[in-house]
Amino acid sequence: MHVQEWLDTVPAAAVYAVVGLVIGLESLGIPLPGEIVLVSAALMSSQHAGIDPVVLGTCATVGAVVGDSIGYAIGRKGGRPLLAWLGRKFPRHFSEGHVATAERSFEKWGMWAVFFGRFVALLRIFAGPLAGVLRMPYWKFLVANVLGGICWAGGTTAVIYYVGVVAESWLKKFSWLGLVAAVLIGLTSMLVLKRKAKKAQAAPPTAEEPEPVPAGE
């Protein structure tokens, strides 16, 4: 079952909780489809009055910030052995190559890697635990974590919500335009056929062909 189809089956309060929980666990370091869940829920909020986009964005932001903070604490306590254990458990996401790429990003960009890591799937999983492993000062991590969480979670919710509203509006306009076009085409066809029928009726009758003369007369 697709994510949006599943979210359609649960009440709004459960949607908020699922979004916050999945994003929080992803930010903690567990590879889950947080972005897919957030985009699906934001699109739903543009189509259903029962889901408030402001509440949805707030839950997503809180989940992102709290999850990253827990991941930071775990990484700071577990150190590099934690990365090795994650590599054995999730080799697709925590392979040595991925860890090395994330470390180079942190060494080059520092707290900006935490901020911009929100917008990159790989760094979004690594940001919290790796910042703790590398002993980044917590105040720097917290500033980047909060700002990144607000911009990514809140921004994604707002953009997808308004895109959904505009798309729905355009689809409604398109359906009305299609209906009007169909009516105009039908009326035009009917007028053309009527005109052709009148012309055919007004045309002078053709001269009758002479009767054939019997042979022998």
C-alpha distance (Angstrom), angle and dihedral (degrees) to the residues before:
residue distance angle dihedral
M1 . . .
H2 3.80 . .
V3 3.80 118.9 .
Q4 3.81 95.0 -114.8
E5 3.81 92.5 46.9
W6 3.81 89.6 52.3
L7 3.81 92.9 46.8
D8 3.82 88.4 52.2
T9 3.80 89.0 63.3
V10 3.83 97.1 57.0
P11 3.84 130.1 68.7
A12 3.80 121.8 -99.4
A13 3.82 94.1 -103.2
A14 3.80 89.9 55.7
V15 3.83 90.5 49.5
Y16 3.83 90.3 55.6
A17 3.81 90.6 47.7
V18 3.81 94.2 47.0
V19 3.81 92.7 49.1
G20 3.81 93.2 48.4
L21 3.82 93.1 44.6
V22 3.82 97.2 46.6
I23 3.81 93.1 46.2
G24 3.80 90.6 45.2
L25 3.80 92.7 51.8
E26 3.80 91.4 45.9
S27 3.81 90.8 50.6
L28 3.79 89.2 48.2
G29 3.80 88.8 61.0
I30 3.81 104.8 -91.3
P31 3.82 111.0 126.1
L32 3.82 103.1 -121.1
P33 3.84 130.1 146.5
G34 3.81 95.5 -103.2
E35 3.78 95.1 152.5
I36 3.81 93.0 50.0
V37 3.80 91.5 50.3
L38 3.82 91.8 47.7
V39 3.82 94.2 48.3
S40 3.82 91.8 46.8
A41 3.81 92.5 49.6
A42 3.83 92.7 45.7
L43 3.80 90.3 51.3
M44 3.80 89.2 50.3
S45 3.81 90.6 51.9
S46 3.82 89.0 58.7
Q47 3.80 90.7 54.8
H48 3.82 103.0 36.4
A49 3.80 125.0 54.3
G50 3.81 90.7 -152.6
I51 3.83 94.1 72.8
D52 3.80 114.7 68.9
P53 3.85 111.3 -149.1
V54 3.83 91.3 -152.3
V55 3.82 92.5 55.1
L56 3.80 89.8 42.7
G57 3.82 92.8 52.0
T58 3.81 90.9 46.3
C59 3.82 92.6 51.6
A60 3.80 91.0 47.5
T61 3.82 91.5 49.4
V62 3.80 93.4 47.9
G63 3.80 90.9 48.0
A64 3.81 91.4 49.9
V65 3.83 94.9 48.3
V66 3.80 96.3 42.8
G67 3.80 93.3 44.1
D68 3.80 92.3 50.0
S69 3.80 91.4 48.2
I70 3.81 92.0 51.7
G71 3.80 89.3 47.0
Y72 3.82 89.6 51.7
A73 3.82 91.3 51.8
I74 3.81 92.0 47.9
G75 3.80 92.0 47.5
R76 3.80 92.8 48.2
K77 3.79 91.1 51.5
G78 3.79 98.6 39.1
G79 3.80 98.4 41.6
R80 3.79 122.2 -176.5
P81 3.83 94.3 -26.2
L82 3.80 85.1 66.9
L83 3.81 91.3 57.7
A84 3.80 90.0 49.1
W85 3.82 90.6 51.1
L86 3.82 91.3 48.1
G87 3.78 89.0 49.6
R88 3.80 90.2 57.3
K89 3.81 93.2 45.2
F90 3.81 97.6 41.7
P91 3.81 106.6 21.6
R92 3.80 92.3 164.0
H93 3.80 93.4 60.0
F94 3.82 104.4 23.5
S95 3.80 100.8 41.0
E96 3.81 118.4 144.2
G97 3.81 90.0 -104.7
H98 3.80 93.3 53.8
V99 3.79 92.2 46.1
A100 3.81 91.0 49.7
T101 3.83 91.2 49.8
A102 3.80 91.5 50.2
E103 3.81 91.9 47.1
R104 3.81 91.6 52.6
S105 3.80 89.4 51.3
F106 3.81 91.4 51.2
E107 3.80 93.0 46.6
K108 3.79 91.4 50.3
W109 3.79 101.5 39.7
G110 3.82 105.6 22.1
M111 3.79 112.5 -171.5
W112 3.81 90.5 3.3
A113 3.80 87.2 66.9
V114 3.82 87.8 61.4
F115 3.81 91.4 48.0
F116 3.80 98.1 45.8
G117 3.80 91.2 34.6
R118 3.80 86.8 77.0
F119 3.78 89.4 70.7
V120 3.84 95.6 48.5
A121 3.81 117.9 72.0
L122 3.82 95.1 -143.8
L123 3.80 96.1 46.7
R124 3.79 92.0 42.5
I125 3.82 88.7 66.1
F126 3.82 94.1 41.1
A127 3.81 101.5 40.7
G128 3.80 100.7 86.3
P129 3.81 102.0 38.2
L130 3.81 94.2 38.9
A131 3.81 93.2 49.5
G132 3.79 87.8 54.1
V133 3.81 93.4 46.5
L134 3.83 90.6 50.5
R135 3.84 90.4 48.7
M136 3.80 95.7 -122.7
P137 3.85 109.1 -178.3
Y138 3.79 106.3 -95.1
W139 3.81 95.7 -130.7
K140 3.80 90.4 57.6
F141 3.77 90.8 46.4
L142 3.81 92.1 47.8
V143 3.82 94.0 51.2
A144 3.80 92.4 49.2
N145 3.80 91.2 41.6
V146 3.81 95.3 53.0
L147 3.81 95.5 42.5
G148 3.79 92.1 45.1
G149 3.80 92.3 47.4
I150 3.81 92.6 50.9
C151 3.81 94.2 46.2
W152 3.80 95.6 44.1
A153 3.81 103.1 37.1
G154 3.81 97.7 31.8
G155 3.79 93.9 38.2
T156 3.80 94.5 48.0
T157 3.80 91.2 49.0
A158 3.83 92.5 49.5
V159 3.81 95.0 46.0
I160 3.81 95.6 46.7
Y161 3.82 91.5 44.1
Y162 3.81 93.9 53.6
V163 3.79 92.6 41.6
G164 3.80 88.6 53.6
V165 3.82 92.3 48.8
V166 3.81 92.7 48.7
A167 3.80 92.4 44.9
E168 3.81 91.7 50.7
S169 3.81 90.4 48.2
W170 3.81 91.7 50.4
L171 3.80 91.5 47.7
K172 3.80 90.0 52.9
K173 3.81 90.6 49.1
F174 3.78 90.1 47.0
S175 3.80 91.6 52.1
W176 3.83 90.7 51.1
L177 3.81 91.3 46.8
G178 3.79 89.9 49.7
L179 3.81 90.7 51.2
V180 3.82 92.6 48.6
A181 3.80 91.1 46.9
A182 3.80 91.2 50.3
V183 3.84 91.3 50.5
L184 3.83 92.2 47.9
I185 3.80 91.9 48.5
G186 3.80 90.1 49.3
L187 3.83 93.2 49.2
T188 3.80 92.2 46.2
S189 3.79 92.0 50.2
M190 3.80 91.0 48.9
L191 3.85 92.6 50.2
V192 3.79 91.9 48.0
L193 3.79 91.7 50.9
K194 3.82 91.8 47.3
R195 3.81 91.4 50.8
K196 3.79 91.7 49.5
A197 3.81 90.3 48.9
K198 3.85 91.6 51.6
K199 3.79 91.3 48.7
A200 3.80 90.3 50.8
Q201 3.83 91.0 50.8
A202 3.83 93.3 47.2
A203 3.81 94.4 49.3
P204 3.92 113.2 108.4
P205 3.81 115.2 -106.4
T206 3.79 115.4 -102.7
A207 3.84 119.0 -112.3
E208 3.75 113.9 -91.3
E209 3.75 115.5 -109.0
P210 3.88 114.9 -111.7
E211 3.74 115.5 -101.5
P212 3.78 113.1 -105.4
V213 3.85 114.9 -103.0
P214 3.81 112.2 -121.8
A215 3.79 114.8 -115.9
G216 3.75 114.9 -100.2
E217 3.83 97.4 31.5
